[in-house]
Amino acid sequence: MAKHITSSEYDAVIATAYCYVEAMEKGSSKRAKEGFHPDGGIYGYVDGEFKGGSISNLFDFLDQSPEGHKIKAHLDVIAMTPTTAIVKTEVEMNPPETDYTDFLGMVKIDGKWQIVSKIFHSYPR
């Protein structure tokens, strides 16, 4: 079988990643839940300390920031197969003055791309 990934599949992966970016902008988990699998995980470093666990931790963070955040984001699909993808996001966030590099791991489940893992590193400014 030949590996063939259409541009519409790339667009669908980027659209799923934007669920996360837009959730950060809005300060609401509702948009994030459209892109993340409910059993997803989040792991990374904040202020040099390792943090990890359920994606519900991100949802809680978003809901504690109802005013949202000013975001600048750049997204790249760095690897993709017909059923898996890795998207790298470079995010500048204010407030707090923190930049993030995220790697969003995705799986296509029942025809829909879902983020199953968020691996990140934060850079306080």
C-alpha positions in Angstrom: 0.0 0.0 0.0 1.4 3.4 -1.0 1.6 6.1 1.7 -0.7 8.9 0.5 -1.8 11.8 2.7 -3.9 14.5 1.2 -3.7 18.2 1.9 -7.2 18.0 3.4 -5.8 15.5 6.0 -3.0 18.0 6.9 -5.7 20.7 7.2 -7.7 18.5 9.5 -4.7 17.9 11.7 -3.9 21.6 11.9 -7.6 22.4 12.6 -7.5 19.9 15.5 -4.4 21.6 16.9 -6.1 25.0 16.7 -8.7 23.7 19.1 -5.9 23.9 21.7 -4.7 27.4 20.6 -8.2 28.8 20.5 -9.0 27.3 24.0 -5.9 29.2 25.4 -7.1 32.4 23.7 -10.6 32.1 25.1 -9.7 30.7 28.6 -12.2 27.9 28.3 -11.9 24.1 28.2 -14.9 23.8 25.9 -12.9 24.4 22.7 -10.0 22.2 23.9 -12.4 19.3 24.6 -13.3 19.4 20.8 -9.7 18.5 20.0 -8.4 16.4 22.9 -9.3 12.8 23.6 -10.9 12.6 27.0 -8.2 10.1 28.2 -5.3 12.2 26.9 -2.3 13.1 28.9 -0.1 16.1 29.5 3.6 16.1 30.4 6.3 18.7 30.6 8.3 21.2 32.5 7.1 24.4 34.3 9.7 26.5 36.0 12.1 23.5 35.8 9.8 21.2 37.5 8.3 18.1 35.8 4.5 18.0 35.7 2.3 15.4 34.3 -1.1 13.6 34.4 -4.5 13.7 32.9 -5.5 16.2 30.2 -8.1 17.3 32.7 -5.3 19.3 34.3 -5.1 21.5 31.2 -8.9 21.8 31.2 -8.8 23.0 34.8 -6.1 25.6 34.0 -8.1 26.9 31.1 -11.3 27.2 33.2 -9.4 29.2 35.8 -8.5 31.8 33.2 -11.9 32.9 31.9 -10.4 36.1 30.5 -8.2 34.0 28.2 -4.7 34.8 27.1 -3.1 36.8 24.3 -1.6 34.2 22.1 0.8 34.1 19.2 1.2 30.6 17.8 3.1 28.9 15.0 2.1 25.3 14.1 3.9 22.7 12.0 3.0 19.2 11.2 6.4 17.5 11.8 5.3 13.9 11.1 2.2 12.2 9.8 0.9 8.9 8.7 -2.7 8.1 7.6 -3.7 7.5 11.3 -1.1 9.4 13.4 0.4 12.9 13.5 2.8 15.0 15.6 2.2 18.8 15.5 4.8 21.2 17.0 3.4 24.4 18.4 5.5 27.5 19.3 3.3 29.6 21.6 3.9 33.1 23.0 1.4 33.7 25.8 0.5 36.9 27.8 -0.4 36.8 30.6 1.5 35.1 32.1 4.6 36.1 30.1 5.5 32.5 29.1 6.5 30.8 25.9 5.8 27.2 25.2 7.0 24.6 22.8 4.4 21.8 22.6 4.3 18.5 20.8 0.8 17.4 20.2 0.4 13.7 19.5 -2.7 12.8 17.5 -4.5 9.7 16.5 -7.3 9.4 13.9 -10.2 7.7 15.7 -13.4 6.9 13.9 -12.5 9.3 11.2 -11.7 12.2 13.6 -8.3 13.5 14.6 -7.9 13.7 18.3 -5.0 15.0 20.5 -4.0 12.1 22.8 -0.9 13.7 24.3 0.5 17.2 25.0 4.3 17.2 25.7 5.6 20.6 26.5 8.4 22.8 27.8 7.7 26.3 29.2 10.0 29.3 28.9 9.2 32.1 31.4 10.1 35.5 30.1 
